[in-house]
Amino acid sequence: MKLPIMVNIILWLGIVTLSNLFVSSILAEQIAAEKIQETQQNSIRSISVSTMQGGEVVAKLVLDKALENTPIGTTLNNPSRIYFDFYNTSNNLGANIREVDEGELNSINIVQVGDRTRVVLNLSSLMTHEILEADNALLIKLNRVTESQVVSPTVNFVEEAPVEAMNSLRDIDFRRGVNGEGRVEVDLLNAGSGIDVYQKGDDLIVEFVQTYLPNNLERKLDVVDFATPIKFINTTRYGGNVRMVVKPTGRWEHSAYQSGTHFVLEVRELVESKEEIEKKKNAVGGYTGEKLSLNFQNVEVRAVLQVIADFTNLNIIASDSVSGNLTLRLRDVPWDQAFDIVLQSNGLDKRKTGNVVFVAPSKEMADRELFDLESKLQVSEMEPLQTETFQLNHRRVTSISFEGMLTERGMVNIDEISNTLTISDLPTKIVELRKFIQRLDVFERQVMIEARIVEASETFSRDLGARFGVKNVTGVGNSRRFGASGSVEGSSGLASSGAVSSLSDNLNINLPAAGALGLAGGPAALGLSLIKINNGRLINLELSALQTDSKGRVIASPRVVTAHGVEAVIEQGDRVPFQQATSSGATSVRFVNATLSLKVKPLITHDNKIDMELDINQDKIGESVNAFLPPAINTKKVTTKVLVDNGGTVVIGGIFERVENNVVNKVPLLGDIPLIGNLFRNLARQDDKRELLVFVTPRILKEELNLQ
């Protein structure tokens, strides 16, 4: 009984194991299928070819979905063909070759390696292509090549890269930048290539990862003639990569960037700043030569000079009187400092002309220079004079000074009528004076300065009055009156009533609204009889109101044209006479200006800006304080110095003035009662605003007096 039980158990375990293996295999197949589906995100489902009416051949590729990046077609020759690389795309056609025989298109090869598929169009002759995308379809239009396209440098043929390579170099170019930098420009087939740039020793290495190098680009470029920091560029294959070795010289720095399929490497000369140069000079006492070390014991001075000449490639000429020995030990000293030490220790001096240095004892050098100076003086005293006449076109002859420029024998004659200069002096001095006059006799640039003085005023006043009274009208002889007046602030424009004149005698307190200054007539008034009491008394009321609101603007705009550096003044206005007493007791008349004036002195800077010294004045005749005094002068003045762009406008000054007044007249106690107290108050309100702004606009004029 035990044996059958054991057999059953073994059979049961075997069945369970087989079922687990079967389930595991199914899950593994599903996972593998999902991975394949994830990696193969797109596929080519069909390819069709058609011929258009114009003879163009169009190849249509239909994919599962639209492409993220449009493939770049590469044209090849020998034989003629065009190929396209589709990344993350599989071949779902079921065949690797498609015979076409449409026009110049013979066949199509479809090769898949990994997740990339290459489509090759085999042609019978050279053709150009255009690519169009429409949803999940890709249209490739083939056109015949004309003669102009055959010789055009834009048609670029490269060797076909193997399918296993991820990318390929299409072209290598070298250019010199505008600032003397060397630019290595590389065109790639695709934009997704890894590029590593690093420095190794004195060389700069650029490595293109998993990139193919065509045979025609594997070469060494000698770019010494371009005068850049780069001397050689050597491009070779390095395993599955492409290695480019750039050999710069001197002190340099580099930068690299990639834009799409275009890679650029720039190598620039590293130039020391002025601050660094001055810092190095100060550290060694102002010497800038390359450092050297000298160690001599009792050696001739001439031998030391020869060592310095060999080190610096200078042509040193020593006088016959240079002799003696010296002992020195210098370590890491600039060569020009060592040169001075050798000369000073032996009483020598030097004079440099170009790359030739003459060395002699100091006294001999001074005697030689004195002899040369005396010889020049003797020649100048005996040399015949030359006379030349200069006609000035833009400057006045009196505005040019030749002080300190003529020799002792030279002289200048000035003719103001013809505006000419006649100069007699040595020929060499005449040449100098000719250049001096040509440099000064130039058109003086002119400037038009326009000032705008804007004065704006705004005034506002409001006044509202009320009069009322009570009258007994039962008998004329026994009539009695009492009244009060006040004002409340409210709306203006009350209509006048015909009852005002009849009520005016009944109001014994008169505090109406005040009339506006300078306006004819008074405020608007309204008179009413409000209540008649049984005993014959009347309550009469009169309301009066006035509101004024005025705005004004005064603009003055003086303008003047003047030359560079010349002060100009423009003025307009009145002269007011004033009487004043003299020391003798008599009276005299003195005039005071009340004018609008503009005084300016412009200077044109090298960057076409205008530096101006401005004095702007606006005076007006005011009112007299009394009959015995002359009228007052209201003055507005701005004096400043500003720098303005050509044609720009600047506000050089401004004054803002505001006057607010609130006046209340009221009957004590009664005027403080709420609501009713308005009949026993008088309120006047004033709000005046005045603002002054001064604008200046300079413009440079051309020679023909037109604005620049």
C-alpha positions as CSV (number, residue, x, y, z in Angstrom):
1,M,0.0,0.0,0.0
2,K,2.9,2.3,0.7
3,L,4.4,2.0,-2.8
4,P,1.3,3.2,-4.7
5,I,1.1,6.1,-2.3
6,M,4.7,7.1,-2.9
7,V,4.2,6.8,-6.6
8,N,1.1,9.0,-6.4
9,I,3.0,11.6,-4.4
10,I,5.9,11.6,-7.0
11,L,3.5,11.9,-9.9
12,W,1.7,14.8,-8.1
13,L,4.9,16.6,-7.5
14,G,6.0,16.1,-11.1
15,I,2.7,17.5,-12.4
16,V,3.0,20.6,-10.1
17,T,6.6,21.2,-11.2
18,L,5.7,21.0,-14.9
19,S,2.8,23.3,-14.5
20,N,5.1,25.9,-12.7
21,L,7.6,25.6,-15.5
22,F,4.9,26.1,-18.1
23,V,3.6,29.2,-16.3
24,S,7.1,30.6,-15.9
25,S,7.8,30.2,-19.5
26,I,4.6,32.0,-20.5
27,L,5.4,34.9,-18.1
28,A,9.0,35.1,-19.5
29,E,7.7,35.2,-23.1
30,Q,5.2,38.0,-22.1
31,I,8.0,40.0,-20.4
32,A,10.3,39.6,-23.4
33,A,7.5,40.6,-25.7
34,E,6.8,43.7,-23.6
35,K,10.6,44.6,-23.6
36,I,10.7,44.2,-27.3
37,Q,7.6,46.3,-27.7
38,E,9.2,49.0,-25.4
39,T,12.5,49.1,-27.3
40,Q,10.9,49.0,-30.8
41,Q,8.8,52.1,-30.4
42,N,8.3,52.5,-34.1
43,S,8.5,50.5,-37.3
44,I,8.3,50.8,-41.1
45,R,5.1,49.2,-42.3
46,S,5.2,49.9,-46.1
47,I,7.2,51.6,-48.9
48,S,5.6,52.7,-52.2
49,V,7.2,54.6,-55.1
50,S,5.4,56.8,-57.7
51,T,6.4,59.1,-60.6
52,M,5.0,62.6,-60.8
53,Q,4.1,64.4,-64.0
54,G,7.3,66.4,-64.0
55,G,9.4,63.3,-63.9
56,E,10.1,63.5,-60.2
57,V,10.2,60.2,-58.3
58,V,8.5,60.1,-54.8
59,A,9.2,57.4,-52.3
60,K,6.5,57.1,-49.5
61,L,7.4,55.4,-46.2
62,V,4.5,54.6,-43.8
63,L,5.4,54.1,-40.2
64,D,3.4,53.1,-37.1
65,K,3.5,56.7,-35.8
66,A,5.1,60.0,-36.6
67,L,8.8,60.4,-36.2
68,E,10.2,62.6,-33.4
69,N,13.2,63.7,-35.5
70,T,13.3,63.9,-39.3
71,P,16.2,61.8,-40.6
72,I,19.0,63.6,-42.6
73,G,19.7,62.1,-46.0
74,T,23.3,61.5,-47.0
75,T,24.3,61.6,-50.7
76,L,27.0,59.2,-51.9
77,N,28.6,58.5,-55.3
78,N,30.4,55.6,-57.0
79,P,27.7,54.2,-57.1
80,S,25.1,57.0,-56.6
81,R,22.8,56.5,-53.7
82,I,21.1,58.2,-50.7
83,Y,20.6,56.7,-47.3
84,F,18.5,57.6,-44.3
85,D,19.0,56.4,-40.7
86,F,15.8,55.8,-38.5
87,Y,16.6,55.5,-34.8
88,N,14.3,53.4,-32.5
89,T,12.7,52.0,-35.6
90,S,12.4,48.4,-36.8
91,N,11.9,46.9,-40.3
92,N,8.4,45.5,-40.4
93,L,8.3,45.0,-44.2
94,G,9.3,41.3,-44.2
95,A,12.1,41.9,-46.7
96,N,15.5,43.7,-46.9
97,I,15.3,44.7,-50.6
98,R,12.6,46.2,-52.8
99,E,13.0,46.4,-56.6
100,V,11.6,49.6,-57.9
101,D,12.9,50.6,-61.4
102,E,11.0,54.0,-61.4
103,G,12.9,56.7,-63.2
104,E,16.5,57.0,-61.8
105,L,15.5,54.9,-58.7
106,N,16.5,51.3,-59.2
107,S,15.9,49.6,-55.8
108,I,15.6,50.2,-52.1
109,N,17.6,48.4,-49.4
110,I,16.3,48.2,-45.8
111,V,18.8,47.0,-43.2
112,Q,18.1,46.8,-39.5
113,V,20.9,46.7,-36.8
114,G,19.7,46.8,-33.2
115,D,17.2,49.6,-32.8
116,R,18.3,51.4,-35.9
117,T,17.1,50.9,-39.5
118,R,18.9,52.3,-42.6
119,V,17.0,52.9,-45.8
120,V,19.2,53.1,-48.9
121,L,17.9,54.4,-52.2
122,N,20.0,53.0,-55.1
123,L,20.2,55.4,-58.0
124,S,21.4,55.2,-61.6
125,S,22.7,58.8,-61.5
126,L,23.3,61.6,-59.1
127,M,20.1,63.1,-57.7
128,T,19.0,65.6,-55.0
129,H,16.3,65.0,-52.5
130,E,13.6,66.8,-50.5
131,I,11.9,65.4,-47.3
132,L,8.3,66.0,-46.4
133,E,6.4,64.7,-43.3
134,A,2.7,64.1,-43.2
135,D,1.5,62.5,-39.9
136,N,3.1,59.0,-39.8
137,A,4.2,59.1,-43.5
138,L,7.6,60.3,-44.8
139,L,7.8,61.5,-48.5
140,I,11.2,61.5,-50.2
141,K,11.2,63.5,-53.4
142,L,14.1,62.9,-55.9
143,N,15.1,65.5,-58.4
144,R,17.8,65.4,-61.2
145,V,21.0,67.4,-60.5
146,T,21.7,70.4,-62.8
147,E,25.2,71.5,-63.9
148,S,25.2,74.3,-61.4
149,Q,24.4,71.9,-58.6
150,V,27.2,69.6,-59.6
151,V,29.9,72.2,-59.2
152,S,28.3,73.9,-56.2
153,P,30.3,73.5,-53.0
154,T,27.1,72.9,-51.1
155,V,26.8,69.4,-52.6
156,N,28.9,67.4,-50.0
157,F,29.8,63.8,-50.7
158,V,31.2,61.6,-47.9
159,E,32.2,58.0,-47.7
160,E,29.3,55.8,-46.6
161,A,29.6,54.9,-42.9
162,P,29.1,51.3,-41.8
163,V,25.7,50.5,-40.3
164,E,27.3,49.6,-37.0
165,A,28.6,53.2,-36.4
166,M,26.2,55.4,-34.5
167,N,27.4,58.6,-36.2
168,S,29.9,59.9,-38.8
169,L,31.9,63.0,-39.6
170,R,30.8,64.8,-42.8
171,D,33.3,67.7,-43.0
172,I,36.2,69.3,-41.1
173,D,36.9,73.0,-41.6
174,F,39.2,75.6,-40.1
175,R,38.7,79.4,-39.9
176,R,40.3,82.4,-38.3
177,G,38.0,84.4,-36.1
178,V,37.7,88.2,-36.1
179,N,39.8,88.5,-33.0
180,G,42.5,86.1,-34.2
181,E,41.2,83.0,-32.6
182,G,41.3,79.6,-34.3
183,R,38.0,77.9,-35.1
184,V,37.7,74.2,-35.8
185,E,34.3,73.4,-37.3
186,V,33.0,69.9,-37.6
187,D,29.8,68.8,-39.4
188,L,28.3,65.5,-38.1
189,L,25.8,63.2,-39.6
190,N,23.6,63.1,-36.5
191,A,23.2,65.4,-33.4
192,G,23.2,62.7,-30.8
193,S,27.0,61.9,-30.7
194,G,29.0,62.0,-27.5
195,I,32.0,64.4,-27.7
196,D,34.7,64.6,-25.1
197,V,37.1,67.6,-25.0
198,Y,40.1,67.5,-22.7
199,Q,43.7,68.7,-22.4
200,K,46.6,66.2,-22.5
201,G,50.0,67.8,-22.0
202,D,50.3,70.7,-24.4
203,D,47.7,69.2,-26.8
204,L,44.0,69.6,-26.9
205,I,42.1,66.4,-27.6
206,V,38.6,66.1,-29.1
207,E,37.2,62.6,-29.1
208,F,33.9,61.7,-30.9
209,V,32.5,58.6,-29.3
210,Q,31.2,55.8,-31.6
211,T,31.7,57.9,-34.7
212,Y,33.0,56.9,-38.1
213,L,35.7,58.8,-39.9
214,P,35.7,58.7,-43.8
215,N,39.0,58.2,-45.5
216,N,39.1,61.6,-47.1
217,L,38.9,63.3,-43.7
218,E,41.6,61.2,-42.1
219,R,44.5,63.7,-42.5
220,K,46.7,66.2,-40.8
221,L,46.0,69.9,-41.4
222,D,48.8,72.5,-41.3
223,V,47.1,75.8,-40.3
224,V,50.2,77.9,-39.4
225,D,49.6,80.4,-42.2
226,F,46.3,81.5,-40.5
227,A,48.2,83.2,-37.7
228,T,46.2,81.7,-34.9
229,P,47.2,79.9,-31.7
230,I,46.5,76.6,-33.5
231,K,49.4,75.2,-35.6
232,F,48.3,71.6,-36.5
233,I,45.1,69.5,-36.5
234,N,45.5,65.7,-36.8
235,T,42.3,63.6,-37.2
236,T,42.6,59.8,-36.9
237,R,40.5,56.7,-36.1
238,Y,40.9,55.5,-32.6
239,G,39.1,52.2,-32.1
240,G,35.4,52.8,-32.7
241,N,35.9,56.6,-32.1
242,V,37.4,59.5,-33.9
243,R,40.3,61.4,-32.2
244,M,41.2,64.9,-33.2
245,V,44.5,66.2,-31.8
246,V,44.8,70.1,-31.8
247,K,48.3,71.4,-31.2
248,P,48.3,75.1,-30.0
249,T,51.3,77.2,-29.1
250,G,51.9,79.9,-26.6
251,R,49.5,80.8,-23.8
252,W,45.9,79.9,-24.8
253,E,42.4,79.1,-23.6
254,H,39.7,77.2,-25.4
255,S,35.9,76.8,-25.5
256,A,33.7,74.3,-27.3
257,Y,30.0,74.2,-28.1
258,Q,27.6,72.1,-30.3
259,S,24.5,73.2,-32.1
260,G,22.6,70.4,-33.7
261,T,25.0,68.6,-36.0
262,H,27.5,71.5,-36.0
263,F,30.5,71.3,-33.5
264,V,32.8,74.3,-33.0
265,L,36.1,74.4,-31.0
266,E,37.7,77.8,-30.4
267,V,41.3,78.4,-29.2
268,R,42.1,81.9,-28.2
269,E,45.4,83.5,-27.2
270,L,45.5,84.3,-23.5
271,V,46.5,87.9,-23.3
272,E,47.6,89.4,-20.0
273,S,45.5,92.3,-18.8
274,K,47.1,95.8,-18.2
275,E,46.7,95.3,-14.4
276,E,48.7,92.1,-14.6
277,I,51.5,93.7,-16.7
278,E,51.8,96.7,-14.4
279,K,51.8,94.3,-11.4
280,K,54.7,92.4,-12.8
281,K,56.6,95.6,-13.7
282,N,56.2,96.9,-10.2
283,A,57.4,93.6,-8.7
284,V,60.8,93.8,-10.6
285,G,61.2,97.6,-10.6
286,G,59.6,98.2,-14.0
287,Y,61.6,95.6,-16.0
288,T,59.8,93.3,-18.3
289,G,62.5,91.2,-19.9
290,E,62.8,87.4,-19.8
291,K,64.6,86.2,-16.7
292,L,68.2,84.9,-16.9
293,S,71.0,83.9,-14.5
294,L,74.7,85.1,-14.8
295,N,77.6,83.9,-12.7
296,F,81.0,85.3,-13.7
297,Q,84.4,85.7,-12.0
298,N,86.7,88.5,-13.2
299,V,85.3,88.4,-16.8
300,E,85.6,91.1,-19.4
301,V,82.7,93.5,-19.8
302,R,82.6,92.9,-23.6
303,A,82.1,89.1,-22.9
304,V,79.1,89.8,-20.7
305,L,77.6,92.1,-23.3
306,Q,78.1,89.3,-25.9
307,V,76.2,86.9,-23.6
308,I,73.3,89.4,-23.3
309,A,73.3,89.9,-27.0
310,D,73.0,86.2,-27.7
311,F,70.3,85.8,-25.1
312,T,68.1,88.7,-26.4
313,N,69.0,88.6,-30.2
314,L,69.9,92.3,-29.9
315,N,72.6,93.9,-32.0
316,I,74.9,95.4,-29.4
317,I,77.7,97.7,-30.7
318,A,80.4,98.5,-28.0
319,S,82.7,101.6,-28.3
320,D,86.4,101.0,-28.5
321,S,86.7,102.7,-25.1
322,V,84.6,100.0,-23.4
323,S,87.0,97.9,-21.3
324,G,87.5,96.4,-17.9
325,N,86.5,93.3,-16.0
326,L,83.8,92.6,-13.5
327,T,82.5,89.8,-11.2
328,L,78.8,89.3,-10.8
329,R,76.3,86.7,-9.8
330,L,72.7,87.2,-10.8
331,R,69.9,84.6,-10.6
332,D,66.5,84.8,-12.2
333,V,66.8,88.5,-13.0
334,P,65.1,90.2,-16.0
335,W,67.7,90.6,-18.8
336,D,67.1,94.3,-19.2
337,Q,67.7,94.8,-15.5
338,A,70.9,92.7,-15.7
339,F,72.0,94.9,-18.7
340,D,71.5,98.1,-16.7
341,I,73.5,96.6,-13.8
342,V,76.4,95.8,-16.0
343,L,76.4,99.3,-17.6
344,Q,76.1,101.1,-14.3
345,S,78.8,99.1,-12.5
346,N,81.3,100.2,-15.3
347,G,80.2,103.8,-15.9
348,L,78.6,103.0,-19.2
349,D,75.5,104.2,-21.0
350,K,73.4,103.0,-23.9
351,R,71.3,104.4,-26.7
352,K,68.8,102.2,-28.6
353,T,67.6,102.6,-32.2
354,G,65.3,99.8,-33.4
355,N,67.0,96.6,-32.4
356,V,70.5,98.1,-32.4
357,V,72.0,99.2,-29.0
358,F,75.1,101.4,-28.9
359,V,77.2,101.1,-25.6
360,A,79.8,103.6,-24.6
361,P,81.1,105.4,-21.5
362,S,78.7,108.0,-20.1
363,K,81.0,110.9,-20.8
364,E,81.7,109.8,-24.3
365,M,78.0,109.3,-24.9
366,A,77.3,112.9,-23.6
367,D,80.1,114.4,-25.7
368,R,78.8,112.6,-28.8
369,E,75.2,113.9,-28.3
370,L,76.5,117.4,-27.7
371,F,78.5,117.3,-30.9
372,D,75.4,116.1,-32.8
373,L,73.3,118.8,-31.4
374,E,75.9,121.5,-32.3
375,S,76.1,120.1,-35.8
376,K,72.4,120.3,-36.2
377,L,72.4,123.9,-34.9
378,Q,75.0,124.9,-37.4
379,V,73.2,123.3,-40.2
380,S,69.9,125.1,-39.2
381,E,71.7,128.5,-39.1
382,M,73.2,128.0,-42.6
383,E,70.3,126.2,-44.2
384,P,68.2,128.3,-46.6
385,L,64.6,129.2,-45.5
386,Q,61.5,128.0,-47.3
387,T,58.4,130.1,-47.6
388,E,54.9,128.7,-48.0
389,T,51.4,130.3,-48.0
390,F,48.5,128.5,-46.4
391,Q,44.8,129.3,-47.2
392,L,42.5,128.6,-44.2
393,N,39.0,127.3,-45.0
394,H,37.3,126.9,-41.7
395,R,39.5,128.7,-39.1
396,R,40.4,132.4,-38.7
397,V,44.1,133.1,-39.0
398,T,44.0,135.0,-35.7
399,S,42.7,131.9,-33.9
400,I,45.9,129.8,-34.5
401,S,49.0,130.4,-32.3
402,F,52.5,129.3,-33.4
403,E,54.2,130.1,-30.1
404,G,57.1,127.8,-29.5
405,M,56.8,126.0,-32.8
406,L,59.0,128.2,-35.0
407,T,62.8,128.3,-35.1
408,E,64.7,131.5,-34.3
409,R,64.8,132.3,-37.9
410,G,61.2,131.5,-38.6
411,M,58.4,134.1,-39.0
412,V,54.6,134.2,-39.7
413,N,52.7,136.9,-41.7
414,I,48.9,137.1,-41.2
415,D,46.4,138.5,-43.8
416,E,43.0,138.7,-42.2
417,I,41.3,139.9,-45.4
418,S,42.2,136.8,-47.4
419,N,42.5,134.6,-44.3
420,T,45.9,133.3,-45.3
421,L,49.2,132.6,-43.4
422,T,52.6,133.0,-44.9
423,I,55.3,131.1,-43.0
424,S,59.1,131.2,-43.6
425,D,61.2,128.7,-41.8
426,L,63.5,125.6,-42.3
427,P,62.1,123.0,-44.7
428,T,61.8,120.4,-42.0
429,K,59.9,122.8,-39.8
430,I,57.6,123.8,-42.7
431,V,56.6,120.1,-43.0
432,E,55.7,120.0,-39.3
433,L,53.7,123.3,-39.6
434,R,51.8,122.1,-42.6
435,K,50.6,119.0,-40.7
436,F,49.8,121.2,-37.7
437,I,47.6,123.6,-39.8
438,Q,45.9,120.8,-41.6
439,R,45.0,119.2,-38.3
440,L,43.5,122.5,-37.0
441,D,41.8,123.9,-40.1
442,V,38.8,121.6,-40.0
443,F,35.1,122.3,-39.9
444,E,33.9,123.2,-36.5
445,R,30.9,121.1,-35.7
446,Q,27.8,123.1,-34.7
447,V,25.0,122.5,-32.3
448,M,21.4,123.7,-32.2
449,I,20.2,124.1,-28.6
450,E,16.5,124.4,-28.0
451,A,15.0,125.2,-24.6
452,R,11.4,124.9,-23.6
453,I,10.1,126.7,-20.5
454,V,6.6,125.4,-19.6
455,E,4.7,127.2,-16.8
456,A,1.3,125.7,-15.9
457,S,-1.2,127.2,-13.5
458,E,-4.4,126.0,-12.0
459,T,-6.7,128.0,-9.7
460,F,-9.9,127.1,-7.9
461,S,-12.1,129.0,-5.5
462,R,-15.6,128.4,-4.1
463,D,-17.8,130.7,-1.9
464,L,-21.5,130.3,-0.8
465,G,-23.4,132.8,1.3
466,A,-26.9,133.0,2.8
467,R,-28.8,135.9,4.1
468,F,-32.1,135.8,6.0
469,G,-34.4,138.0,8.1
470,V,-37.8,138.3,9.8
471,K,-40.0,141.3,9.1
472,N,-43.2,142.5,10.7
473,V,-45.4,143.7,7.8
474,T,-48.6,144.5,9.8
475,G,-47.8,148.2,9.8
476,V,-45.2,150.3,8.1
477,G,-44.5,152.6,10.9
478,N,-44.3,149.9,13.5
479,S,-42.2,147.4,11.4
480,R,-39.2,145.7,13.1
481,R,-36.4,143.8,11.5
482,F,-33.7,141.4,12.7
483,G,-31.5,139.1,10.6
484,A,-28.4,137.0,10.3
485,S,-26.2,135.8,7.5
486,G,-24.0,132.8,6.8
487,S,-22.9,130.4,4.1
488,V,-22.7,126.7,3.4
489,E,-20.5,125.0,0.9
490,G,-22.5,123.4,-2.0
491,S,-23.0,123.5,-5.7
492,S,-22.6,126.6,-7.8
493,G,-24.8,128.1,-10.4
494,L,-27.9,129.2,-8.4
495,A,-30.4,131.1,-10.6
496,S,-31.2,134.7,-9.7
497,S,-34.7,135.4,-8.6
498,G,-36.7,138.6,-9.1
499,A,-37.5,138.7,-5.4
500,V,-34.0,139.7,-4.5
501,S,-34.4,143.4,-5.0
502,S,-37.7,143.4,-3.0
503,L,-36.1,141.5,-0.2
504,S,-32.8,143.4,0.0
505,D,-34.3,146.0,2.3
506,N,-35.7,143.3,4.6
507,L,-32.2,141.7,5.3
508,N,-30.4,144.0,7.7
509,I,-27.2,141.8,7.8
510,N,-25.4,141.4,4.5
511,L,-22.7,138.6,4.1
512,P,-23.2,137.3,0.6
513,A,-20.7,135.3,-1.4
514,A,-17.7,137.3,-2.5
515,G,-17.1,138.1,-6.2
516,A,-14.2,136.6,-8.1
517,L,-11.2,138.9,-8.6
518,G,-11.1,140.4,-12.1
519,L,-14.6,139.2,-13.1
520,A,-17.5,141.6,-13.8
521,G,-20.6,141.3,-11.7
522,G,-21.1,139.4,-8.6
523,P,-22.1,135.9,-7.6
524,A,-25.5,134.3,-8.5
525,A,-28.2,135.0,-6.0
526,L,-31.7,133.6,-5.1
527,G,-34.2,135.4,-2.9
528,L,-37.3,133.8,-1.3
529,S,-40.0,134.6,1.2
530,L,-40.3,131.3,3.0
531,I,-43.0,131.7,5.7
532,K,-45.7,134.2,6.6
533,I,-46.7,134.0,10.2
534,N,-50.3,134.8,11.4
535,N,-49.2,137.9,13.2
536,G,-47.9,139.4,9.9
537,R,-44.2,138.5,10.1
538,L,-42.3,137.2,7.1
539,I,-39.1,135.0,7.0
540,N,-37.0,136.1,4.0
541,L,-33.9,134.1,2.7
542,E,-31.3,135.0,0.1
543,L,-28.7,132.5,-1.1
544,S,-25.6,133.5,-3.2
545,A,-22.9,131.3,-4.6
546,L,-19.7,131.6,-6.7
547,Q,-17.2,129.0,-8.0
548,T,-14.2,129.7,-10.2
549,D,-11.9,127.2,-11.9
550,S,-9.2,128.3,-14.3
551,K,-6.2,126.6,-16.0
552,G,-3.4,128.2,-18.0
553,R,-0.1,127.2,-19.6
554,V,2.7,129.5,-20.8
555,I,5.4,128.0,-23.1
556,A,8.5,129.8,-24.1
557,S,10.9,128.2,-26.5
558,P,14.2,130.0,-27.2
559,R,16.7,128.2,-29.5
560,V,20.2,129.1,-30.8
561,V,22.8,127.6,-33.1
562,T,26.5,127.9,-32.1
563,A,29.8,126.2,-32.9
564,H,31.7,123.7,-30.7
565,G,33.2,125.5,-27.7
566,V,31.7,128.9,-28.5
567,E,29.3,130.6,-26.1
568,A,26.0,131.8,-27.6
569,V,23.3,134.2,-26.1
570,I,19.8,134.8,-27.3
571,E,17.6,137.3,-25.5
572,Q,14.1,138.9,-25.9
573,G,12.1,141.1,-23.5
574,D,11.9,144.6,-21.9
575,R,14.2,147.0,-20.1
576,V,12.5,148.6,-17.1
577,P,13.8,152.1,-16.1
578,F,14.5,152.8,-12.4
579,Q,15.5,156.1,-10.8
580,Q,18.3,156.1,-8.4
581,A,20.2,158.8,-6.5
582,T,23.8,159.7,-7.2
583,S,26.5,160.8,-4.8
584,S,25.9,164.5,-5.9
585,G,22.3,164.4,-4.9
586,A,20.9,164.3,-8.4
587,T,18.9,161.4,-9.8
588,S,19.8,159.1,-12.7
589,V,17.9,156.4,-14.7
590,R,19.0,152.8,-14.6
591,F,17.6,150.1,-16.8
592,V,16.9,146.6,-15.5
593,N,16.3,143.7,-18.0
594,A,13.1,141.8,-17.8
595,T,13.8,139.3,-20.6
596,L,13.7,135.7,-21.8
597,S,17.3,134.7,-22.4
598,L,19.3,131.6,-23.2
599,K,23.1,131.5,-22.7
600,V,24.9,128.2,-23.6
601,K,28.4,127.0,-24.3
602,P,28.4,123.5,-25.9
603,L,31.3,121.0,-26.2
604,I,30.9,117.9,-28.4
605,T,32.6,114.8,-26.9
606,H,34.3,112.1,-28.9
607,D,31.2,109.8,-28.6
608,N,28.8,112.5,-30.1
609,K,27.4,113.7,-26.8
610,I,27.0,117.4,-25.9
611,D,28.4,118.8,-22.7
612,M,26.6,122.2,-22.1
613,E,27.0,125.0,-19.7
614,L,23.5,126.5,-19.5
615,D,22.1,129.8,-18.1
616,I,18.3,130.1,-18.8
617,N,16.4,133.2,-17.5
618,Q,12.7,134.2,-17.8
619,D,11.8,137.5,-16.2
620,K,8.5,139.3,-16.2
621,I,7.3,142.8,-15.2
622,G,5.2,142.4,-12.0
623,E,3.0,144.8,-10.0
624,S,4.2,147.9,-8.1
625,V,4.2,147.7,-4.4
626,N,3.0,151.3,-4.2
627,A,2.7,154.3,-6.4
628,F,6.2,155.6,-5.3
629,L,8.1,152.5,-6.3
630,P,8.8,151.0,-9.8
631,P,7.2,147.7,-10.7
632,A,8.7,144.4,-9.4
633,I,10.6,142.0,-11.6
634,N,9.4,138.4,-11.4
635,T,12.5,136.2,-12.0
636,K,12.8,132.5,-13.0
637,K,16.4,131.3,-13.6
638,V,18.4,128.1,-14.0
639,T,22.2,127.8,-14.2
640,T,23.6,124.3,-14.6
641,K,26.0,122.0,-16.5
642,V,24.7,118.8,-18.1
643,L,25.8,116.0,-20.5
644,V,23.1,115.0,-23.0
645,D,23.0,112.6,-26.0
646,N,22.7,114.0,-29.5
647,G,18.9,114.7,-30.0
648,G,18.1,113.8,-26.4
649,T,15.9,115.8,-24.1
650,V,16.6,116.5,-20.4
651,V,14.7,118.3,-17.7
652,I,17.2,120.6,-16.1
653,G,14.9,122.2,-13.5
654,G,11.4,122.4,-12.1
655,I,9.5,124.4,-9.5
656,F,6.1,123.3,-8.0
657,E,4.1,125.7,-5.9
658,R,0.7,125.2,-4.3
659,V,-1.4,127.6,-2.2
660,E,-4.4,126.4,-0.2
661,N,-6.6,128.7,1.9
662,N,-9.8,127.9,3.9
663,V,-11.4,131.0,5.5
664,V,-14.4,130.6,7.9
665,N,-16.5,133.6,9.2
666,K,-19.2,132.7,11.7
667,V,-21.3,134.0,14.5
668,P,-20.1,132.7,17.8
669,L,-22.1,129.8,19.3
670,L,-24.8,130.0,16.5
671,G,-22.3,129.1,13.8
672,D,-21.4,125.8,15.7
673,I,-25.0,124.5,15.8
674,P,-25.2,121.4,13.5
675,L,-27.1,122.0,10.2
676,I,-28.7,125.3,11.3
677,G,-25.2,126.6,12.0
678,N,-24.5,126.8,8.3
679,L,-26.8,129.8,8.1
680,F,-24.5,131.6,10.5
681,R,-21.2,130.7,8.8
682,N,-19.3,131.9,5.8
683,L,-16.8,129.6,4.2
684,A,-14.3,130.5,1.4
685,R,-12.0,127.9,-0.1
686,Q,-8.9,128.6,-2.4
687,D,-6.6,126.0,-4.1
688,D,-4.0,127.4,-6.5
689,K,-1.2,125.3,-8.2
690,R,1.7,126.5,-10.3
691,E,4.5,124.4,-11.9
692,L,7.5,125.4,-13.9
693,L,9.6,122.9,-16.0
694,V,12.6,123.7,-18.2
695,F,13.5,121.2,-21.0
696,V,16.7,121.3,-23.1
697,T,17.3,119.4,-26.4
698,P,20.6,119.7,-28.2
699,R,21.2,118.5,-31.8
700,I,24.5,118.3,-33.7
701,L,24.4,119.8,-37.2
702,K,26.2,118.5,-40.2
703,E,28.5,120.6,-42.4
704,E,25.6,121.7,-44.6
705,L,23.6,122.8,-41.4
706,N,21.2,119.9,-41.5
707,L,20.4,117.9,-38.4
708,Q,22.3,114.7,-37.9
